[in-house]
């Protein structure tokens, strides 16, 4: 069982164990006048044989699940062994982009050097939370989309376009925004204090 606040994921070796647990959980929660949100709860096959079984059932790939802002999916390591992989969930990605769009739009009249400085901690905060092994492509997608939003809203500061794309790239070269970074590696073995 992996738990954070009121969200949790339970893993079982056998399907019947998962179904028995699910039914027992429903009954247990009813005793306290609580219930499970059906749209947020599901039993899925996940793990070493999930990809093979999904193909047998005519599916392209096995089911995924979202937990703590990440979509967890079945993948393979470089040497072909099963590995759980993670990427920013679609819902969280869209939400982060929307919030950044609203912020840029509201602050577009701020002097550019100040605007860019204020954007840096926002980007770094996103990278620090979502910067985990296998999520590099989603981090770069976020950086790219934010860059496009910045270009769009800087060009809406006046009646005519303030920047061509080339001029905008020169600005970013002079005052670069932080690029994505992986902060948490699942391959890093933490040393325990003696």
N, C-alpha and C positions, 0 to 999 in steps of 0.2 A: 504494500500500500504506500502510495506517495501522496502526501497531503499538504495543502497550503490553504490556511483559513478554512473556508467552507467548500473548497474544491478538492477533489481527490481522484486518484486513478488507482484501481486495484488490478493486479495481474494474477492470472491463474494459469496453471498448466493445462487443465482440461475444461472444455466448454461446460460440462455439467456442473462443475464447481462454481463457475461464474454465474450460471443461471440460478443455482441454489442460493448463492450469496445475495444476488439481486432480489429474489423473492423474500428472503429473510430480512434484508435491509428495508424493504417497503413495509413489511409488517412491524418491524421495530420502530420505524419513524412514525407510523400511525399511532402508536401508543402515546406519543408526545404531540399529536396533532400536527405533524410535519409530513411533507410528501416530497417526492423526487420530481424534478422538472423533466418530463419525458423528452422535451426537445434538446436537453443538455446531457441526457444519459443514454448510453447505448452499450451493448455488448458487441465487440468486434473481434475478429480473428487478427492477431498481430504477432509477428515474430518470425522465427526461422522458416517456417513452412507456409506462411501466409501468402507469399507471392506465388508459389507453386500452386496452392489450393485456389487462389483467385483465378489463375489462368484456366484451371480445370473447370471452374464455374462460369467461364466465358467473360470474366472481367479483365480489363487491361492491367489493373494493379489492385493491391489490397487496400482496405479502408485505412483512413488516417484518423487521428483525433487531435483536438486542440486542448492545450493545457498551459496556463500561465503566459498566454500571448504567443505561443509557438504551435505550429502544426507538426506533430510527430508522425513520421512515416517510415516504412520499411525500406532500407537501402542496403548497399554493399560497400565494404571497405575496398581499398585499392587492390587487395589480394583476393577479392571475391567472396569474403565471408560476410554473413549477415551482420548488420549494424543498425541501430535506431538512429535516424537522422532527424534534424530539426530545422525549420525555417519559420520566419515571421508569419503568423497567421494572416490570412487575407483581410479579415476584419480589423485587426490591429494595424496592419500596414495602411489601409485606407483611412483609418481614424487618425493616425499620425500625420499622414499627408494633408488631410483636411485641416487639422489644427495648425500645421505649418503654413498652409495657404492663408488661413484667416489671420495669422500673426503677421505674415509678410504684407498682406493687403492693408492691415491696420497701421503698419509701420513704414509703408513705402515712401513716405515723405521725410523720414529720418535721414540725415546725412549718410551717404553710402558707407563711409568707413565705420561709423557707429553701428549702422544696421548689420554690417558683416561681422563686427565684433560681438554683437548681441546674438547672432545666429550660431556662433561657434559652440557655446555651451549647450544649446538645444540639440545640435547635431551630435556632439560628444555624448550627451545623455542617452540619445537613441542608440548610438553604437555600443555604449557600455552595457545597456540592457540586452540588446539583441545580438551583440557581438560574440557569438558562440560558434564552435566548429560546425561547418557545413552551411552556415547562414551568410557567407560572404556575398553570394549573388543577390540576395534580397537587400543587404546593406548597400551594395553599389546601386541597385535599382532605386532605393530610397534617395541616395545622394543625387543621382541623375534627375529624378523627378523634382526634388527640391531645387536643384539648379535651374531647371526649366521654369518652375514657378517664380523664382527670383528674377529671371530674365523677363518673363511676362509682366510682372508687376512693376519692375523698374521702368519698363517702357510705357507704363500707364501713368507715370508721374506728370506728364504734360501732354499737350495735344498731339505732338509729333513724337515719333520713336526716338528715345534717348540713346539707345544702343543698337548697333548691328550685332549679330552673333560674334563676329570676329573681335569687335571692340569689347564686348562682354567677356570673352575669353581672356583678353589682355588684362581686364580688371581682376579676374579671378587668379591670373598668374601673379599679379602684383600683390593682391590681398587674398591668398588662397583660403578656401574653406577647408576644415578638417576632412580628410578622406576616411572611409570606413576602415575599421581595425577589428580584428578578432581579439577580444579580451579574455575569453574563457575557452580553453582548449580541453577537450575530453581526453586528450592524449597526455596532458601534463600530469605527472605524478607528484602530488604535493608531499613535501617532506614533513614528517611529524616531528614536533619538538621533542628533544631527548628528556 
